[in-house]
């Protein structure tokens, strides 16, 4: 219900049905009219204030912001190449490491009874 109220108020402001400076009903009276909890209305008003759609002053009520600035779209993300060299400590198995060369075989003869 909170999301629907936020969308409805945002659409009303965007569409000009709620003009800048228009005083909105108190959260108590709007909640009673809609048959929803007062906290639902208060939360919706609070989110719209945070987004810049509404203004609220103690004792003065909640109003449609004088100048509603729609949020700017985020700039497109450009892919970044992975960092080189890779982050982290160097490995002991790099191309020049003795650990990267093939082993000549197991040490010793591995015959039973042979040391």
Phi and psi restraints in degrees (range 20) as a CNS / XPLOR table:
assign (resid 1 and name C) (resid 2 and name N)
       (resid 2 and name CA) (resid 2 and name C) 1.0 -61.1 20.0 2
assign (resid 2 and name N) (resid 2 and name CA)
       (resid 2 and name C) (resid 3 and name N) 1.0 -45.4 20.0 2
assign (resid 2 and name C) (resid 3 and name N)
       (resid 3 and name CA) (resid 3 and name C) 1.0 -62.5 20.0 2
assign (resid 3 and name N) (resid 3 and name CA)
       (resid 3 and name C) (resid 4 and name N) 1.0 -39.7 20.0 2
assign (resid 3 and name C) (resid 4 and name N)
       (resid 4 and name CA) (resid 4 and name C) 1.0 -65.6 20.0 2
assign (resid 4 and name N) (resid 4 and name CA)
       (resid 4 and name C) (resid 5 and name N) 1.0 -39.8 20.0 2
assign (resid 4 and name C) (resid 5 and name N)
       (resid 5 and name CA) (resid 5 and name C) 1.0 -65.5 20.0 2
assign (resid 5 and name N) (resid 5 and name CA)
       (resid 5 and name C) (resid 6 and name N) 1.0 -42.7 20.0 2
assign (resid 5 and name C) (resid 6 and name N)
       (resid 6 and name CA) (resid 6 and name C) 1.0 -61.2 20.0 2
assign (resid 6 and name N) (resid 6 and name CA)
       (resid 6 and name C) (resid 7 and name N) 1.0 -47.3 20.0 2
assign (resid 6 and name C) (resid 7 and name N)
       (resid 7 and name CA) (resid 7 and name C) 1.0 -61.8 20.0 2
assign (resid 7 and name N) (resid 7 and name CA)
       (resid 7 and name C) (resid 8 and name N) 1.0 -41.8 20.0 2
assign (resid 7 and name C) (resid 8 and name N)
       (resid 8 and name CA) (resid 8 and name C) 1.0 -63.9 20.0 2
assign (resid 8 and name N) (resid 8 and name CA)
       (resid 8 and name C) (resid 9 and name N) 1.0 -43.5 20.0 2
assign (resid 8 and name C) (resid 9 and name N)
       (resid 9 and name CA) (resid 9 and name C) 1.0 -67.6 20.0 2
assign (resid 9 and name N) (resid 9 and name CA)
       (resid 9 and name C) (resid 10 and name N) 1.0 -42.0 20.0 2
assign (resid 9 and name C) (resid 10 and name N)
       (resid 10 and name CA) (resid 10 and name C) 1.0 -61.0 20.0 2
assign (resid 10 and name N) (resid 10 and name CA)
       (resid 10 and name C) (resid 11 and name N) 1.0 -44.8 20.0 2
assign (resid 10 and name C) (resid 11 and name N)
       (resid 11 and name CA) (resid 11 and name C) 1.0 -64.1 20.0 2
assign (resid 11 and name N) (resid 11 and name CA)
       (resid 11 and name C) (resid 12 and name N) 1.0 -37.7 20.0 2
assign (resid 11 and name C) (resid 12 and name N)
       (resid 12 and name CA) (resid 12 and name C) 1.0 -65.9 20.0 2
assign (resid 12 and name N) (resid 12 and name CA)
       (resid 12 and name C) (resid 13 and name N) 1.0 -37.6 20.0 2
assign (resid 12 and name C) (resid 13 and name N)
       (resid 13 and name CA) (resid 13 and name C) 1.0 -70.5 20.0 2
assign (resid 13 and name N) (resid 13 and name CA)
       (resid 13 and name C) (resid 14 and name N) 1.0 -47.3 20.0 2
assign (resid 13 and name C) (resid 14 and name N)
       (resid 14 and name CA) (resid 14 and name C) 1.0 -58.4 20.0 2
assign (resid 14 and name N) (resid 14 and name CA)
       (resid 14 and name C) (resid 15 and name N) 1.0 -42.4 20.0 2
assign (resid 14 and name C) (resid 15 and name N)
       (resid 15 and name CA) (resid 15 and name C) 1.0 -79.8 20.0 2
assign (resid 15 and name N) (resid 15 and name CA)
       (resid 15 and name C) (resid 16 and name N) 1.0 -4.7 20.0 2
assign (resid 15 and name C) (resid 16 and name N)
       (resid 16 and name CA) (resid 16 and name C) 1.0 85.1 20.0 2
assign (resid 16 and name N) (resid 16 and name CA)
       (resid 16 and name C) (resid 17 and name N) 1.0 3.4 20.0 2
assign (resid 16 and name C) (resid 17 and name N)
       (resid 17 and name CA) (resid 17 and name C) 1.0 -71.8 20.0 2
assign (resid 17 and name N) (resid 17 and name CA)
       (resid 17 and name C) (resid 18 and name N) 1.0 -24.2 20.0 2
assign (resid 17 and name C) (resid 18 and name N)
       (resid 18 and name CA) (resid 18 and name C) 1.0 -117.4 20.0 2
assign (resid 18 and name N) (resid 18 and name CA)
       (resid 18 and name C) (resid 19 and name N) 1.0 105.7 20.0 2
assign (resid 18 and name C) (resid 19 and name N)
       (resid 19 and name CA) (resid 19 and name C) 1.0 -76.6 20.0 2
assign (resid 19 and name N) (resid 19 and name CA)
       (resid 19 and name C) (resid 20 and name N) 1.0 154.6 20.0 2
assign (resid 19 and name C) (resid 20 and name N)
       (resid 20 and name CA) (resid 20 and name C) 1.0 -55.0 20.0 2
assign (resid 20 and name N) (resid 20 and name CA)
       (resid 20 and name C) (resid 21 and name N) 1.0 135.7 20.0 2
assign (resid 20 and name C) (resid 21 and name N)
       (resid 21 and name CA) (resid 21 and name C) 1.0 89.6 20.0 2
assign (resid 21 and name N) (resid 21 and name CA)
       (resid 21 and name C) (resid 22 and name N) 1.0 -9.5 20.0 2
assign (resid 21 and name C) (resid 22 and name N)
       (resid 22 and name CA) (resid 22 and name C) 1.0 -64.5 20.0 2
assign (resid 22 and name N) (resid 22 and name CA)
       (resid 22 and name C) (resid 23 and name N) 1.0 131.0 20.0 2
assign (resid 22 and name C) (resid 23 and name N)
       (resid 23 and name CA) (resid 23 and name C) 1.0 -82.4 20.0 2
assign (resid 23 and name N) (resid 23 and name CA)
       (resid 23 and name C) (resid 24 and name N) 1.0 131.4 20.0 2
assign (resid 23 and name C) (resid 24 and name N)
       (resid 24 and name CA) (resid 24 and name C) 1.0 -89.4 20.0 2
assign (resid 24 and name N) (resid 24 and name CA)
       (resid 24 and name C) (resid 25 and name N) 1.0 156.8 20.0 2
assign (resid 24 and name C) (resid 25 and name N)
       (resid 25 and name CA) (resid 25 and name C) 1.0 -63.3 20.0 2
assign (resid 25 and name N) (resid 25 and name CA)
       (resid 25 and name C) (resid 26 and name N) 1.0 156.4 20.0 2
assign (resid 25 and name C) (resid 26 and name N)
       (resid 26 and name CA) (resid 26 and name C) 1.0 -62.4 20.0 2
assign (resid 26 and name N) (resid 26 and name CA)
       (resid 26 and name C) (resid 27 and name N) 1.0 155.8 20.0 2
assign (resid 26 and name C) (resid 27 and name N)
       (resid 27 and name CA) (resid 27 and name C) 1.0 -60.4 20.0 2
assign (resid 27 and name N) (resid 27 and name CA)
       (resid 27 and name C) (resid 28 and name N) 1.0 -34.5 20.0 2
assign (resid 27 and name C) (resid 28 and name N)
       (resid 28 and name CA) (resid 28 and name C) 1.0 -65.4 20.0 2
assign (resid 28 and name N) (resid 28 and name CA)
       (resid 28 and name C) (resid 29 and name N) 1.0 -47.3 20.0 2
assign (resid 28 and name C) (resid 29 and name N)
       (resid 29 and name CA) (resid 29 and name C) 1.0 -72.9 20.0 2
assign (resid 29 and name N) (resid 29 and name CA)
       (resid 29 and name C) (resid 30 and name N) 1.0 -37.8 20.0 2
assign (resid 29 and name C) (resid 30 and name N)
       (resid 30 and name CA) (resid 30 and name C) 1.0 -65.9 20.0 2
assign (resid 30 and name N) (resid 30 and name CA)
       (resid 30 and name C) (resid 31 and name N) 1.0 -40.2 20.0 2
assign (resid 30 and name C) (resid 31 and name N)
       (resid 31 and name CA) (resid 31 and name C) 1.0 -61.9 20.0 2
assign (resid 31 and name N) (resid 31 and name CA)
       (resid 31 and name C) (resid 32 and name N) 1.0 -42.5 20.0 2
assign (resid 31 and name C) (resid 32 and name N)
       (resid 32 and name CA) (resid 32 and name C) 1.0 -64.4 20.0 2
assign (resid 32 and name N) (resid 32 and name CA)
       (resid 32 and name C) (resid 33 and name N) 1.0 -42.7 20.0 2
assign (resid 32 and name C) (resid 33 and name N)
       (resid 33 and name CA) (resid 33 and name C) 1.0 -63.2 20.0 2
assign (resid 33 and name N) (resid 33 and name CA)
       (resid 33 and name C) (resid 34 and name N) 1.0 -38.8 20.0 2
assign (resid 33 and name C) (resid 34 and name N)
       (resid 34 and name CA) (resid 34 and name C) 1.0 -88.8 20.0 2
assign (resid 34 and name N) (resid 34 and name CA)
       (resid 34 and name C) (resid 35 and name N) 1.0 -12.2 20.0 2
assign (resid 34 and name C) (resid 35 and name N)
       (resid 35 and name CA) (resid 35 and name C) 1.0 70.9 20.0 2
assign (resid 35 and name N) (resid 35 and name CA)
       (resid 35 and name C) (resid 36 and name N) 1.0 35.9 20.0 2
assign (resid 35 and name C) (resid 36 and name N)
       (resid 36 and name CA) (resid 36 and name C) 1.0 -124.5 20.0 2
assign (resid 36 and name N) (resid 36 and name CA)
       (resid 36 and name C) (resid 37 and name N) 1.0 171.8 20.0 2
assign (resid 36 and name C) (resid 37 and name N)
       (resid 37 and name CA) (resid 37 and name C) 1.0 -70.6 20.0 2
assign (resid 37 and name N) (resid 37 and name CA)
       (resid 37 and name C) (resid 38 and name N) 1.0 144.9 20.0 2
assign (resid 37 and name C) (resid 38 and name N)
       (resid 38 and name CA) (resid 38 and name C) 1.0 -61.1 20.0 2
assign (resid 38 and name N) (resid 38 and name CA)
       (resid 38 and name C) (resid 39 and name N) 1.0 -37.5 20.0 2
assign (resid 38 and name C) (resid 39 and name N)
       (resid 39 and name CA) (resid 39 and name C) 1.0 -61.8 20.0 2
assign (resid 39 and name N) (resid 39 and name CA)
       (resid 39 and name C) (resid 40 and name N) 1.0 -32.0 20.0 2
assign (resid 39 and name C) (resid 40 and name N)
       (resid 40 and name CA) (resid 40 and name C) 1.0 -62.7 20.0 2
assign (resid 40 and name N) (resid 40 and name CA)
       (resid 40 and name C) (resid 41 and name N) 1.0 -45.4 20.0 2
assign (resid 40 and name C) (resid 41 and name N)
       (resid 41 and name CA) (resid 41 and name C) 1.0 -67.1 20.0 2
assign (resid 41 and name N) (resid 41 and name CA)
       (resid 41 and name C) (resid 42 and name N) 1.0 -44.3 20.0 2
assign (resid 41 and name C) (resid 42 and name N)
       (resid 42 and name CA) (resid 42 and name C) 1.0 -61.3 20.0 2
assign (resid 42 and name N) (resid 42 and name CA)
       (resid 42 and name C) (resid 43 and name N) 1.0 -41.0 20.0 2
assign (resid 42 and name C) (resid 43 and name N)
       (resid 43 and name CA) (resid 43 and name C) 1.0 -65.1 20.0 2
assign (resid 43 and name N) (resid 43 and name CA)
       (resid 43 and name C) (resid 44 and name N) 1.0 -41.4 20.0 2
assign (resid 43 and name C) (resid 44 and name N)
       (resid 44 and name CA) (resid 44 and name C) 1.0 -63.9 20.0 2
assign (resid 44 and name N) (resid 44 and name CA)
       (resid 44 and name C) (resid 45 and name N) 1.0 -46.4 20.0 2
assign (resid 44 and name C) (resid 45 and name N)
       (resid 45 and name CA) (resid 45 and name C) 1.0 -58.5 20.0 2
assign (resid 45 and name N) (resid 45 and name CA)
       (resid 45 and name C) (resid 46 and name N) 1.0 -44.9 20.0 2
assign (resid 45 and name C) (resid 46 and name N)
       (resid 46 and name CA) (resid 46 and name C) 1.0 -60.3 20.0 2
assign (resid 46 and name N) (resid 46 and name CA)
       (resid 46 and name C) (resid 47 and name N) 1.0 -42.1 20.0 2
assign (resid 46 and name C) (resid 47 and name N)
       (resid 47 and name CA) (resid 47 and name C) 1.0 -66.6 20.0 2
assign (resid 47 and name N) (resid 47 and name CA)
       (resid 47 and name C) (resid 48 and name N) 1.0 -40.9 20.0 2
assign (resid 47 and name C) (resid 48 and name N)
       (resid 48 and name CA) (resid 48 and name C) 1.0 -69.1 20.0 2
assign (resid 48 and name N) (resid 48 and name CA)
       (resid 48 and name C) (resid 49 and name N) 1.0 -30.7 20.0 2
assign (resid 48 and name C) (resid 49 and name N)
       (resid 49 and name CA) (resid 49 and name C) 1.0 -66.4 20.0 2
assign (resid 49 and name N) (resid 49 and name CA)
       (resid 49 and name C) (resid 50 and name N) 1.0 -45.2 20.0 2
assign (resid 49 and name C) (resid 50 and name N)
       (resid 50 and name CA) (resid 50 and name C) 1.0 -62.1 20.0 2
assign (resid 50 and name N) (resid 50 and name CA)
       (resid 50 and name C) (resid 51 and name N) 1.0 -33.0 20.0 2
assign (resid 50 and name C) (resid 51 and name N)
       (resid 51 and name CA) (resid 51 and name C) 1.0 -82.1 20.0 2
assign (resid 51 and name N) (resid 51 and name CA)
       (resid 51 and name C) (resid 52 and name N) 1.0 -10.6 20.0 2
assign (resid 51 and name C) (resid 52 and name N)
       (resid 52 and name CA) (resid 52 and name C) 1.0 93.7 20.0 2
assign (resid 52 and name N) (resid 52 and name CA)
       (resid 52 and name C) (resid 53 and name N) 1.0 5.0 20.0 2
assign (resid 52 and name C) (resid 53 and name N)
       (resid 53 and name CA) (resid 53 and name C) 1.0 -78.4 20.0 2
assign (resid 53 and name N) (resid 53 and name CA)
       (resid 53 and name C) (resid 54 and name N) 1.0 -33.1 20.0 2
assign (resid 53 and name C) (resid 54 and name N)
       (resid 54 and name CA) (resid 54 and name C) 1.0 -126.3 20.0 2
assign (resid 54 and name N) (resid 54 and name CA)
       (resid 54 and name C) (resid 55 and name N) 1.0 162.7 20.0 2
assign (resid 54 and name C) (resid 55 and name N)
       (resid 55 and name CA) (resid 55 and name C) 1.0 -125.2 20.0 2
assign (resid 55 and name N) (resid 55 and name CA)
       (resid 55 and name C) (resid 56 and name N) 1.0 149.0 20.0 2
assign (resid 55 and name C) (resid 56 and name N)
       (resid 56 and name CA) (resid 56 and name C) 1.0 -138.1 20.0 2
assign (resid 56 and name N) (resid 56 and name CA)
       (resid 56 and name C) (resid 57 and name N) 1.0 134.8 20.0 2
assign (resid 56 and name C) (resid 57 and name N)
       (resid 57 and name CA) (resid 57 and name C) 1.0 -133.2 20.0 2
assign (resid 57 and name N) (resid 57 and name CA)
       (resid 57 and name C) (resid 58 and name N) 1.0 136.4 20.0 2
assign (resid 57 and name C) (resid 58 and name N)
       (resid 58 and name CA) (resid 58 and name C) 1.0 -56.3 20.0 2
assign (resid 58 and name N) (resid 58 and name CA)
       (resid 58 and name C) (resid 59 and name N) 1.0 125.8 20.0 2
assign (resid 58 and name C) (resid 59 and name N)
       (resid 59 and name CA) (resid 59 and name C) 1.0 83.4 20.0 2
assign (resid 59 and name N) (resid 59 and name CA)
       (resid 59 and name C) (resid 60 and name N) 1.0 -11.6 20.0 2
assign (resid 59 and name C) (resid 60 and name N)
       (resid 60 and name CA) (resid 60 and name C) 1.0 -108.8 20.0 2
assign (resid 60 and name N) (resid 60 and name CA)
       (resid 60 and name C) (resid 61 and name N) 1.0 -13.8 20.0 2
assign (resid 60 and name C) (resid 61 and name N)
       (resid 61 and name CA) (resid 61 and name C) 1.0 91.5 20.0 2
assign (resid 61 and name N) (resid 61 and name CA)
       (resid 61 and name C) (resid 62 and name N) 1.0 -174.1 20.0 2
assign (resid 61 and name C) (resid 62 and name N)
       (resid 62 and name CA) (resid 62 and name C) 1.0 -108.8 20.0 2
assign (resid 62 and name N) (resid 62 and name CA)
       (resid 62 and name C) (resid 63 and name N) 1.0 132.9 20.0 2
assign (resid 62 and name C) (resid 63 and name N)
       (resid 63 and name CA) (resid 63 and name C) 1.0 -131.0 20.0 2
assign (resid 63 and name N) (resid 63 and name CA)
       (resid 63 and name C) (resid 64 and name N) 1.0 158.8 20.0 2
assign (resid 63 and name C) (resid 64 and name N)
       (resid 64 and name CA) (resid 64 and name C) 1.0 -69.3 20.0 2
assign (resid 64 and name N) (resid 64 and name CA)
       (resid 64 and name C) (resid 65 and name N) 1.0 134.4 20.0 2
assign (resid 64 and name C) (resid 65 and name N)
       (resid 65 and name CA) (resid 65 and name C) 1.0 -58.7 20.0 2
assign (resid 65 and name N) (resid 65 and name CA)
       (resid 65 and name C) (resid 66 and name N) 1.0 143.1 20.0 2
assign (resid 65 and name C) (resid 66 and name N)
       (resid 66 and name CA) (resid 66 and name C) 1.0 -62.3 20.0 2
assign (resid 66 and name N) (resid 66 and name CA)
       (resid 66 and name C) (resid 67 and name N) 1.0 -41.5 20.0 2
assign (resid 66 and name C) (resid 67 and name N)
       (resid 67 and name CA) (resid 67 and name C) 1.0 -128.7 20.0 2
assign (resid 67 and name N) (resid 67 and name CA)
       (resid 67 and name C) (resid 68 and name N) 1.0 99.5 20.0 2
assign (resid 67 and name C) (resid 68 and name N)
       (resid 68 and name CA) (resid 68 and name C) 1.0 -82.9 20.0 2
assign (resid 68 and name N) (resid 68 and name CA)
       (resid 68 and name C) (resid 69 and name N) 1.0 123.2 20.0 2
assign (resid 68 and name C) (resid 69 and name N)
       (resid 69 and name CA) (resid 69 and name C) 1.0 -108.6 20.0 2
assign (resid 69 and name N) (resid 69 and name CA)
       (resid 69 and name C) (resid 70 and name N) 1.0 111.2 20.0 2
assign (resid 69 and name C) (resid 70 and name N)
       (resid 70 and name CA) (resid 70 and name C) 1.0 -64.5 20.0 2
assign (resid 70 and name N) (resid 70 and name CA)
       (resid 70 and name C) (resid 71 and name N) 1.0 146.6 20.0 2
assign (resid 70 and name C) (resid 71 and name N)
       (resid 71 and name CA) (resid 71 and name C) 1.0 -62.3 20.0 2
assign (resid 71 and name N) (resid 71 and name CA)
       (resid 71 and name C) (resid 72 and name N) 1.0 141.3 20.0 2
assign (resid 71 and name C) (resid 72 and name N)
       (resid 72 and name CA) (resid 72 and name C) 1.0 -77.0 20.0 2
assign (resid 72 and name N) (resid 72 and name CA)
       (resid 72 and name C) (resid 73 and name N) 1.0 141.6 20.0 2
assign (resid 72 and name C) (resid 73 and name N)
       (resid 73 and name CA) (resid 73 and name C) 1.0 -67.4 20.0 2
assign (resid 73 and name N) (resid 73 and name CA)
       (resid 73 and name C) (resid 74 and name N) 1.0 148.1 20.0 2
assign (resid 73 and name C) (resid 74 and name N)
       (resid 74 and name CA) (resid 74 and name C) 1.0 -67.9 20.0 2
assign (resid 74 and name N) (resid 74 and name CA)
       (resid 74 and name C) (resid 75 and name N) 1.0 143.7 20.0 2
assign (resid 74 and name C) (resid 75 and name N)
       (resid 75 and name CA) (resid 75 and name C) 1.0 -64.9 20.0 2
assign (resid 75 and name N) (resid 75 and name CA)
       (resid 75 and name C) (resid 76 and name N) 1.0 149.4 20.0 2
assign (resid 75 and name C) (resid 76 and name N)
       (resid 76 and name CA) (resid 76 and name C) 1.0 -64.1 20.0 2
assign (resid 76 and name N) (resid 76 and name CA)
       (resid 76 and name C) (resid 77 and name N) 1.0 142.5 20.0 2
assign (resid 76 and name C) (resid 77 and name N)
       (resid 77 and name CA) (resid 77 and name C) 1.0 -85.3 20.0 2
assign (resid 77 and name N) (resid 77 and name CA)
       (resid 77 and name C) (resid 78 and name N) 1.0 133.0 20.0 2
assign (resid 77 and name C) (resid 78 and name N)
       (resid 78 and name CA) (resid 78 and name C) 1.0 -103.0 20.0 2
assign (resid 78 and name N) (resid 78 and name CA)
       (resid 78 and name C) (resid 79 and name N) 1.0 133.2 20.0 2
assign (resid 78 and name C) (resid 79 and name N)
       (resid 79 and name CA) (resid 79 and name C) 1.0 -66.6 20.0 2
assign (resid 79 and name N) (resid 79 and name CA)
       (resid 79 and name C) (resid 80 and name N) 1.0 141.0 20.0 2
assign (resid 79 and name C) (resid 80 and name N)
       (resid 80 and name CA) (resid 80 and name C) 1.0 -107.0 20.0 2
assign (resid 80 and name N) (resid 80 and name CA)
       (resid 80 and name C) (resid 81 and name N) 1.0 141.4 20.0 2
assign (resid 80 and name C) (resid 81 and name N)
       (resid 81 and name CA) (resid 81 and name C) 1.0 -69.4 20.0 2
assign (resid 81 and name N) (resid 81 and name CA)
       (resid 81 and name C) (resid 82 and name N) 1.0 153.0 20.0 2
assign (resid 81 and name C) (resid 82 and name N)
       (resid 82 and name CA) (resid 82 and name C) 1.0 -64.7 20.0 2
assign (resid 82 and name N) (resid 82 and name CA)
       (resid 82 and name C) (resid 83 and name N) 1.0 150.7 20.0 2
assign (resid 82 and name C) (resid 83 and name N)
       (resid 83 and name CA) (resid 83 and name C) 1.0 -65.5 20.0 2
assign (resid 83 and name N) (resid 83 and name CA)
       (resid 83 and name C) (resid 84 and name N) 1.0 144.3 20.0 2
assign (resid 83 and name C) (resid 84 and name N)
       (resid 84 and name CA) (resid 84 and name C) 1.0 -134.0 20.0 2
assign (resid 84 and name N) (resid 84 and name CA)
       (resid 84 and name C) (resid 85 and name N) 1.0 128.3 20.0 2
assign (resid 84 and name C) (resid 85 and name N)
       (resid 85 and name CA) (resid 85 and name C) 1.0 -70.5 20.0 2
assign (resid 85 and name N) (resid 85 and name CA)
       (resid 85 and name C) (resid 86 and name N) 1.0 158.5 20.0 2
assign (resid 85 and name C) (resid 86 and name N)
       (resid 86 and name CA) (resid 86 and name C) 1.0 -58.4 20.0 2
assign (resid 86 and name N) (resid 86 and name CA)
       (resid 86 and name C) (resid 87 and name N) 1.0 147.2 20.0 2
assign (resid 86 and name C) (resid 87 and name N)
       (resid 87 and name CA) (resid 87 and name C) 1.0 -66.2 20.0 2
assign (resid 87 and name N) (resid 87 and name CA)
       (resid 87 and name C) (resid 88 and name N) 1.0 152.2 20.0 2
assign (resid 87 and name C) (resid 88 and name N)
       (resid 88 and name CA) (resid 88 and name C) 1.0 115.3 20.0 2
assign (resid 88 and name N) (resid 88 and name CA)
       (resid 88 and name C) (resid 89 and name N) 1.0 173.0 20.0 2
assign (resid 88 and name C) (resid 89 and name N)
       (resid 89 and name CA) (resid 89 and name C) 1.0 -70.6 20.0 2
assign (resid 89 and name N) (resid 89 and name CA)
       (resid 89 and name C) (resid 90 and name N) 1.0 153.4 20.0 2
assign (resid 89 and name C) (resid 90 and name N)
       (resid 90 and name CA) (resid 90 and name C) 1.0 -64.0 20.0 2
assign (resid 90 and name N) (resid 90 and name CA)
       (resid 90 and name C) (resid 91 and name N) 1.0 148.7 20.0 2
assign (resid 90 and name C) (resid 91 and name N)
       (resid 91 and name CA) (resid 91 and name C) 1.0 -90.5 20.0 2
assign (resid 91 and name N) (resid 91 and name CA)
       (resid 91 and name C) (resid 92 and name N) 1.0 157.6 20.0 2
assign (resid 91 and name C) (resid 92 and name N)
       (resid 92 and name CA) (resid 92 and name C) 1.0 -87.8 20.0 2
assign (resid 92 and name N) (resid 92 and name CA)
       (resid 92 and name C) (resid 93 and name N) 1.0 -3.0 20.0 2
assign (resid 92 and name C) (resid 93 and name N)
       (resid 93 and name CA) (resid 93 and name C) 1.0 -110.1 20.0 2
assign (resid 93 and name N) (resid 93 and name CA)
       (resid 93 and name C) (resid 94 and name N) 1.0 34.1 20.0 2
assign (resid 93 and name C) (resid 94 and name N)
       (resid 94 and name CA) (resid 94 and name C) 1.0 -68.9 20.0 2
assign (resid 94 and name N) (resid 94 and name CA)
       (resid 94 and name C) (resid 95 and name N) 1.0 176.2 20.0 2
assign (resid 94 and name C) (resid 95 and name N)
       (resid 95 and name CA) (resid 95 and name C) 1.0 -60.8 20.0 2
assign (resid 95 and name N) (resid 95 and name CA)
       (resid 95 and name C) (resid 96 and name N) 1.0 -29.4 20.0 2
assign (resid 95 and name C) (resid 96 and name N)
       (resid 96 and name CA) (resid 96 and name C) 1.0 -93.7 20.0 2
assign (resid 96 and name N) (resid 96 and name CA)
       (resid 96 and name C) (resid 97 and name N) 1.0 1.7 20.0 2
assign (resid 96 and name C) (resid 97 and name N)
       (resid 97 and name CA) (resid 97 and name C) 1.0 -79.3 20.0 2
assign (resid 97 and name N) (resid 97 and name CA)
       (resid 97 and name C) (resid 98 and name N) 1.0 142.5 20.0 2
assign (resid 97 and name C) (resid 98 and name N)
       (resid 98 and name CA) (resid 98 and name C) 1.0 -62.1 20.0 2
assign (resid 98 and name N) (resid 98 and name CA)
       (resid 98 and name C) (resid 99 and name N) 1.0 -23.9 20.0 2
assign (resid 98 and name C) (resid 99 and name N)
       (resid 99 and name CA) (resid 99 and name C) 1.0 -71.9 20.0 2
assign (resid 99 and name N) (resid 99 and name CA)
       (resid 99 and name C) (resid 100 and name N) 1.0 -17.5 20.0 2
assign (resid 99 and name C) (resid 100 and name N)
       (resid 100 and name CA) (resid 100 and name C) 1.0 -90.4 20.0 2
assign (resid 100 and name N) (resid 100 and name CA)
       (resid 100 and name C) (resid 101 and name N) 1.0 -8.9 20.0 2
assign (resid 100 and name C) (resid 101 and name N)
       (resid 101 and name CA) (resid 101 and name C) 1.0 -84.7 20.0 2
assign (resid 101 and name N) (resid 101 and name CA)
       (resid 101 and name C) (resid 102 and name N) 1.0 149.0 20.0 2
assign (resid 101 and name C) (resid 102 and name N)
       (resid 102 and name CA) (resid 102 and name C) 1.0 -64.5 20.0 2
assign (resid 102 and name N) (resid 102 and name CA)
       (resid 102 and name C) (resid 103 and name N) 1.0 147.0 20.0 2
assign (resid 102 and name C) (resid 103 and name N)
       (resid 103 and name CA) (resid 103 and name C) 1.0 -79.7 20.0 2
assign (resid 103 and name N) (resid 103 and name CA)
       (resid 103 and name C) (resid 104 and name N) 1.0 142.4 20.0 2
assign (resid 103 and name C) (resid 104 and name N)
       (resid 104 and name CA) (resid 104 and name C) 1.0 -72.7 20.0 2
assign (resid 104 and name N) (resid 104 and name CA)
       (resid 104 and name C) (resid 105 and name N) 1.0 -9.0 20.0 2
assign (resid 104 and name C) (resid 105 and name N)
       (resid 105 and name CA) (resid 105 and name C) 1.0 133.4 20.0 2
assign (resid 105 and name N) (resid 105 and name CA)
       (resid 105 and name C) (resid 106 and name N) 1.0 174.6 20.0 2
assign (resid 105 and name C) (resid 106 and name N)
       (resid 106 and name CA) (resid 106 and name C) 1.0 -69.8 20.0 2
assign (resid 106 and name N) (resid 106 and name CA)
       (resid 106 and name C) (resid 107 and name N) 1.0 146.4 20.0 2
assign (resid 106 and name C) (resid 107 and name N)
       (resid 107 and name CA) (resid 107 and name C) 1.0 -72.0 20.0 2
assign (resid 107 and name N) (resid 107 and name CA)
       (resid 107 and name C) (resid 108 and name N) 1.0 141.2 20.0 2
assign (resid 107 and name C) (resid 108 and name N)
       (resid 108 and name CA) (resid 108 and name C) 1.0 81.2 20.0 2
assign (resid 108 and name N) (resid 108 and name CA)
       (resid 108 and name C) (resid 109 and name N) 1.0 179.1 20.0 2
assign (resid 108 and name C) (resid 109 and name N)
       (resid 109 and name CA) (resid 109 and name C) 1.0 -92.2 20.0 2
assign (resid 109 and name N) (resid 109 and name CA)
       (resid 109 and name C) (resid 110 and name N) 1.0 -19.2 20.0 2
assign (resid 109 and name C) (resid 110 and name N)
       (resid 110 and name CA) (resid 110 and name C) 1.0 56.5 20.0 2
assign (resid 110 and name N) (resid 110 and name CA)
       (resid 110 and name C) (resid 111 and name N) 1.0 34.7 20.0 2
assign (resid 110 and name C) (resid 111 and name N)
       (resid 111 and name CA) (resid 111 and name C) 1.0 -97.3 20.0 2
assign (resid 111 and name N) (resid 111 and name CA)
       (resid 111 and name C) (resid 112 and name N) 1.0 142.6 20.0 2
assign (resid 111 and name C) (resid 112 and name N)
       (resid 112 and name CA) (resid 112 and name C) 1.0 -58.6 20.0 2
assign (resid 112 and name N) (resid 112 and name CA)
       (resid 112 and name C) (resid 113 and name N) 1.0 133.4 20.0 2
assign (resid 112 and name C) (resid 113 and name N)
       (resid 113 and name CA) (resid 113 and name C) 1.0 85.0 20.0 2
assign (resid 113 and name N) (resid 113 and name CA)
       (resid 113 and name C) (resid 114 and name N) 1.0 -9.1 20.0 2
assign (resid 113 and name C) (resid 114 and name N)
       (resid 114 and name CA) (resid 114 and name C) 1.0 -91.8 20.0 2
assign (resid 114 and name N) (resid 114 and name CA)
       (resid 114 and name C) (resid 115 and name N) 1.0 137.1 20.0 2
